Amino acid sequence: MPQDVRFALPFAARRGAGCDRARKRHIAWMRAHGLVNEPGVLRRYLDWRLTDLAASAYPEATGDDLHLVTDAVCLGFPLDDQFDGPLDRQPERAARLATELAAIPYRAPGAPPRLDLPLTRAYADLWRRSAAGMSPSWRQRAAGHLTRFFLAYLQEAQNRHLGTRLAEDAYVALRRQAVGTAPCFDLIERAGHFEIPPGAYWSRELQTLTRCAGDVIFLCNDVHSVEREEAQDDPHNLLLIRQRARSCSRAEATAQVVGLVAARVALFQTVAARLPALCVHWRLNARGAAAVERYADGLRAWMAANEWWGTASARYTPDGTPGPAVPRPVRLTGRAASPAPPASPAPVR
């Protein structure tokens, strides 16, 4: 089964303190927005262990910061199920919802949504809280990431409605947006109350780290969720695409994707090892250099948390029951693992 697949990630998953309180506050927040009120829906939602994913992805977050990232990470899954469920058969409604969601971060934080629905109200509240205290450049960047995320969901819904079967390159380009890692990675800074200097953030090296981490997450997810997508006749999965395009077995496609993950991790480690020298090259002060290192640590935490969660969440297990226990609540200390030797990345294509 996909949950038995293990990836060679040299990062340990750890859960930050305060997860239990954040879970209770998150469920209250979801109920207040009318998103998980039925007992059966709530039980299934809790078995997905989304709040544990958030606490592991942001292990240093506490208090209101942890509550924010928990709400942000978890809300993506009801959104996913909306577009993969009822809205999948109603493209006009899907377009209206995606358009409204994409507009929210371009309005003043706190502005009420023009399409008044539980999801739009919840995302408007998230944007208000996320933007608080952040610079205009960060808000502009985060708004763009959120907009592309929402519109990618619409594209996936249209593909399912029309029965479109994407080629691998087109799928990867779409998946990198629809997986939602870019908005989640922006919250590394928000939850940590720091910002990466724009020149460093948009550098080729930091963009490579960001892309590698995002690829690791979506590739691992494609392995863990392949049976779910196959059962729903959902074409958005790299294993299914490779099986069809290369006439290979499930085991062969799985091994190929596991190899792609290893290549992305190796490239991440190689580039990350250069960060101290790059910070000098970019002429960053101590605060800017610390922000870059903290962001890289946040990417490591996200990759480790996602890999653990893919094996533990009832969302992907065949019988709908949770898997292994949650990571122990231990803080990350320093940079995770030593860099791997330089390696050439295998292209996802």
C-alpha positions as CSV (number, residue, x, y, z in Angstrom):
1,M,0.0,0.0,0.0
2,P,1.2,3.6,-0.6
3,Q,1.5,4.2,3.2
4,D,4.2,1.6,3.4
5,V,6.5,3.5,1.1
6,R,9.3,5.4,2.9
7,F,11.3,8.3,1.5
8,A,14.9,9.0,2.4
9,L,14.4,12.4,4.0
10,P,17.3,13.4,6.3
11,F,14.9,15.6,8.4
12,A,13.2,14.5,11.6
13,A,9.5,15.3,12.1
14,R,8.9,17.1,15.4
15,R,5.7,18.5,16.9
16,G,5.7,21.9,18.6
17,A,4.1,22.5,22.0
18,G,0.5,23.6,22.2
19,C,-0.9,21.3,19.5
20,D,-3.8,20.1,21.7
21,R,-5.0,23.6,22.5
22,A,-4.6,24.6,18.9
23,R,-6.7,21.7,17.8
24,K,-9.5,22.7,20.2
25,R,-9.4,26.3,19.0
26,H,-9.3,25.2,15.4
27,I,-12.4,23.0,15.7
28,A,-14.2,25.9,17.4
29,W,-13.1,28.2,14.5
30,M,-14.3,25.7,11.9
31,R,-17.6,25.3,13.6
32,A,-18.1,29.0,13.9
33,H,-17.7,29.2,10.1
34,G,-20.2,26.3,9.6
35,L,-17.6,23.9,8.1
36,V,-17.5,20.9,10.4
37,N,-20.7,20.8,12.4
38,E,-22.0,17.3,11.8
39,P,-20.6,14.6,14.3
40,G,-19.6,12.2,11.5
41,V,-17.8,14.9,9.5
42,L,-16.0,16.1,12.6
43,R,-14.8,12.6,13.5
44,R,-13.5,12.0,10.0
45,Y,-11.9,15.4,10.0
46,L,-10.1,14.7,13.3
47,D,-8.9,11.3,12.0
48,W,-7.1,13.1,9.2
49,R,-4.7,14.6,11.8
50,L,-4.5,17.9,10.1
51,T,-3.8,19.8,13.2
52,D,-0.8,17.5,14.0
53,L,0.5,18.2,10.5
54,A,0.4,22.0,11.1
55,A,2.1,21.6,14.5
56,S,4.8,19.5,13.0
57,A,5.2,21.8,9.9
58,Y,5.7,24.9,12.2
59,P,7.3,23.3,15.3
60,E,8.4,26.7,16.7
61,A,5.0,28.3,16.4
62,T,3.1,29.0,19.6
63,G,0.0,30.8,20.8
64,D,-1.9,32.8,18.2
65,D,0.8,32.1,15.6
66,L,0.2,28.3,15.9
67,H,-3.6,28.9,15.8
68,L,-3.2,30.9,12.6
69,V,-1.1,28.3,10.7
70,T,-3.3,25.5,12.0
71,D,-6.4,27.2,10.6
72,A,-4.6,28.0,7.3
73,V,-3.2,24.5,6.7
74,C,-6.3,22.6,7.7
75,L,-8.7,24.8,5.7
76,G,-7.1,23.7,2.5
77,F,-8.5,20.2,2.8
78,P,-12.2,21.2,3.0
79,L,-11.4,23.4,0.0
80,D,-9.9,20.5,-1.8
81,D,-12.9,18.3,-1.1
82,Q,-15.3,21.1,-2.3
83,F,-13.5,21.3,-5.7
84,D,-13.1,17.5,-5.9
85,G,-16.7,16.9,-4.9
86,P,-19.8,19.0,-5.4
87,L,-18.1,21.7,-7.4
88,D,-16.4,19.2,-9.7
89,R,-19.8,18.7,-11.4
90,Q,-20.7,22.4,-11.3
91,P,-18.0,24.3,-13.2
92,E,-19.8,27.6,-13.2
93,R,-20.1,27.6,-9.4
94,A,-16.5,26.4,-9.1
95,A,-15.4,29.4,-11.2
96,R,-17.4,31.9,-9.1
97,L,-15.9,30.5,-5.9
98,A,-12.3,30.4,-7.2
99,T,-12.6,33.9,-8.5
100,E,-13.9,35.2,-5.2
101,L,-11.2,33.4,-3.2
102,A,-8.5,34.7,-5.6
103,A,-9.7,38.3,-5.0
104,I,-9.7,38.2,-1.2
105,P,-6.0,38.9,-0.7
106,Y,-6.2,41.9,-3.0
107,R,-8.8,43.6,-0.8
108,A,-8.1,45.4,2.4
109,P,-7.5,42.8,5.2
110,G,-10.8,42.4,7.0
111,A,-13.0,43.3,4.1
112,P,-16.0,41.0,3.9
113,P,-16.2,38.6,0.9
114,R,-18.5,39.6,-1.9
115,L,-19.6,36.0,-2.3
116,D,-20.8,35.2,1.2
117,L,-20.1,31.5,1.9
118,P,-18.5,29.6,4.8
119,L,-15.3,29.1,2.9
120,T,-15.0,32.7,1.7
121,R,-15.6,34.0,5.2
122,A,-13.0,31.7,6.6
123,Y,-10.4,32.7,4.0
124,A,-11.1,36.4,4.5
125,D,-10.5,35.9,8.2
126,L,-7.3,34.0,7.5
127,W,-6.0,36.7,5.2
128,R,-6.8,39.4,7.8
129,R,-4.7,37.5,10.4
130,S,-1.9,36.5,8.0
131,A,-1.4,40.1,6.8
132,A,-1.2,41.6,10.2
133,G,2.3,43.0,10.9
134,M,3.8,42.0,7.5
135,S,5.3,44.4,5.0
136,P,3.6,45.4,1.7
137,S,6.2,43.4,-0.3
138,W,5.4,40.2,1.7
139,R,1.6,40.8,1.4
140,Q,2.0,41.3,-2.4
141,R,4.0,38.1,-2.7
142,A,1.6,36.1,-0.5
143,A,-1.4,37.4,-2.3
144,G,0.0,36.2,-5.6
145,H,0.7,32.8,-4.2
146,L,-2.8,32.5,-2.8
147,T,-4.4,33.6,-6.1
148,R,-2.4,31.1,-8.2
149,F,-3.3,28.4,-5.6
150,F,-7.1,29.1,-5.9
151,L,-7.0,29.3,-9.7
152,A,-5.1,26.0,-10.0
153,Y,-7.9,24.4,-8.1
154,L,-10.3,25.7,-10.7
155,Q,-8.1,24.3,-13.5
156,E,-8.1,20.9,-11.8
157,A,-11.9,20.9,-11.5
158,Q,-12.2,21.8,-15.1
159,N,-9.8,19.0,-16.1
160,R,-11.9,16.5,-14.1
161,H,-15.2,17.8,-15.6
162,L,-13.9,17.5,-19.1
163,G,-12.0,14.3,-18.6
164,T,-8.7,16.0,-19.6
165,R,-5.6,13.8,-19.2
166,L,-2.5,16.0,-18.8
167,A,1.0,15.3,-20.1
168,E,3.5,15.1,-17.4
169,D,5.1,18.5,-17.9
170,A,1.7,20.2,-17.8
171,Y,0.7,18.2,-14.8
172,V,3.8,19.2,-12.8
173,A,3.4,22.9,-13.6
174,L,-0.2,22.8,-12.4
175,R,0.5,20.6,-9.4
176,R,3.2,22.9,-8.1
177,Q,0.5,25.6,-7.8
178,A,-2.4,23.4,-6.6
179,V,-0.5,21.6,-3.9
180,G,-0.6,24.9,-1.9
181,T,2.9,24.8,-0.6
182,A,3.7,28.4,-1.6
183,P,1.1,30.0,0.7
184,C,2.2,27.6,3.5
185,F,5.8,28.5,3.0
186,D,5.0,32.2,3.2
187,L,3.5,31.5,6.7
188,I,7.0,30.2,7.8
189,E,7.9,33.9,7.9
190,R,4.5,35.1,9.3
191,A,4.6,32.5,12.1
192,G,8.2,33.3,12.9
193,H,7.8,37.1,12.8
194,F,10.6,37.6,10.3
195,E,10.9,38.4,6.6
196,I,13.5,37.3,4.1
197,P,15.0,40.3,2.3
198,P,13.4,40.4,-1.2
199,G,16.7,40.2,-3.0
200,A,17.6,37.0,-1.2
201,Y,14.1,35.5,-1.5
202,W,13.9,35.9,-5.3
203,S,17.5,34.7,-5.8
204,R,18.0,31.6,-7.9
205,E,19.3,29.7,-4.9
206,L,16.4,30.4,-2.5
207,Q,13.9,29.7,-5.3
208,T,15.6,26.4,-5.9
209,L,15.2,25.5,-2.2
210,T,11.6,26.5,-2.3
211,R,10.9,24.6,-5.4
212,C,12.7,21.5,-4.2
213,A,10.7,21.5,-0.9
214,G,7.4,21.9,-2.7
215,D,8.3,19.1,-5.1
216,V,9.2,16.8,-2.3
217,I,5.8,17.5,-0.7
218,F,3.7,16.9,-3.8
219,L,5.7,13.9,-5.0
220,C,5.3,12.2,-1.5
221,N,1.6,13.1,-1.6
222,D,1.1,11.6,-5.0
223,V,2.5,8.3,-3.7
224,H,0.4,8.3,-0.6
225,S,-2.8,9.4,-2.3
226,V,-2.6,7.4,-5.5
227,E,-5.3,4.9,-4.6
228,R,-7.6,7.7,-3.5
229,E,-7.2,9.4,-6.9
230,E,-7.4,6.2,-8.8
231,A,-10.7,5.3,-7.1
232,Q,-12.1,8.7,-7.9
233,D,-10.9,8.6,-11.5
234,D,-8.9,11.8,-10.8
235,P,-6.1,12.2,-13.4
236,H,-4.0,14.5,-11.1
237,N,-1.4,12.0,-9.9
238,L,2.1,11.5,-11.3
239,L,2.1,7.8,-10.7
240,L,-1.0,7.4,-12.7
241,I,0.3,9.6,-15.5
242,R,3.6,7.7,-15.6
243,Q,1.8,4.3,-15.7
244,R,-0.3,5.5,-18.6
245,A,2.5,7.3,-20.6
246,R,5.3,4.8,-20.0
247,S,3.2,1.6,-19.9
248,C,4.9,0.7,-16.6
249,S,3.6,-1.0,-13.5
250,R,2.5,0.7,-10.3
251,A,5.6,-0.5,-8.5
252,E,7.9,0.9,-11.3
253,A,6.1,4.2,-11.2
254,T,6.4,4.4,-7.4
255,A,10.1,3.6,-7.5
256,Q,10.6,6.4,-10.1
257,V,8.8,8.9,-8.0
258,V,10.8,7.8,-4.9
259,G,13.9,8.5,-6.9
260,L,12.7,11.9,-7.9
261,V,12.2,12.7,-4.2
262,A,15.7,11.6,-3.4
263,A,17.1,13.8,-6.1
264,R,15.2,16.9,-4.9
265,V,16.4,16.3,-1.3
266,A,20.0,16.0,-2.5
267,L,19.7,19.2,-4.5
268,F,18.1,21.0,-1.5
269,Q,20.9,19.8,0.8
270,T,23.6,20.9,-1.7
271,V,22.2,24.4,-2.1
272,A,21.4,24.8,1.7
273,A,25.0,24.1,2.5
274,R,26.0,27.2,0.5
275,L,23.6,29.5,2.4
276,P,26.2,31.0,4.8
277,A,28.5,32.0,1.9
278,L,25.5,33.2,-0.1
279,C,24.4,35.5,2.7
280,V,27.8,37.1,2.6
281,H,27.6,37.4,-1.2
282,W,24.2,39.0,-0.9
283,R,25.6,41.4,1.7
284,L,22.9,40.5,4.3
285,N,23.2,41.8,7.8
286,A,22.9,39.4,10.7
287,R,19.1,39.7,10.8
288,G,18.8,39.0,7.1
289,A,21.1,36.0,7.2
290,A,19.2,34.6,10.2
291,A,15.9,35.0,8.3
292,V,17.3,33.0,5.4
293,E,18.5,30.2,7.7
294,R,15.2,30.2,9.6
295,Y,13.3,29.9,6.3
296,A,15.4,26.9,5.2
297,D,14.8,25.3,8.6
298,G,11.1,25.9,8.0
299,L,11.2,24.1,4.6
300,R,13.0,21.2,6.3
301,A,10.3,21.0,8.9
302,W,7.5,21.1,6.3
303,M,9.1,18.2,4.3
304,A,9.5,16.0,7.4
305,A,6.0,16.8,8.7
306,N,4.4,16.1,5.3
307,E,6.2,12.7,4.9
308,W,5.1,11.6,8.4
309,W,1.6,12.8,7.9
310,G,1.2,11.0,4.6
311,T,1.7,7.7,6.4
312,A,-0.5,8.6,9.5
313,S,-3.5,10.4,8.1
314,A,-6.8,8.4,7.8
315,R,-7.3,10.5,4.6
316,Y,-5.1,8.1,2.7
317,T,-5.3,4.8,4.6
318,P,-7.4,2.1,2.9
319,D,-9.7,1.5,5.9
320,G,-10.0,5.1,6.9
321,T,-8.2,4.7,10.2
322,P,-5.3,6.8,11.4
323,G,-1.8,5.4,11.1
324,P,1.3,5.8,13.3
325,A,1.4,8.0,16.4
326,V,2.1,11.7,16.1
327,P,5.7,12.9,16.5
328,R,6.8,13.8,20.0
329,P,6.5,17.4,21.0
330,V,10.2,18.3,20.7
331,R,11.5,21.6,19.3
332,L,13.8,21.6,16.3
333,T,17.3,22.7,17.3
334,G,19.7,24.0,14.7
335,R,19.8,22.8,11.2
336,A,18.6,19.3,10.4
337,A,21.1,16.8,9.1
338,S,24.4,17.3,7.3
339,P,24.3,18.2,3.6
340,A,24.4,15.4,1.2
341,P,27.1,15.2,-1.5
342,P,26.3,17.2,-4.6
343,A,23.9,15.5,-7.0
344,S,22.3,16.3,-10.2
345,P,18.5,16.6,-9.9
346,A,16.4,14.1,-11.9
347,P,13.9,16.1,-14.0
348,V,10.2,15.6,-13.2
349,R,9.1,14.9,-16.8
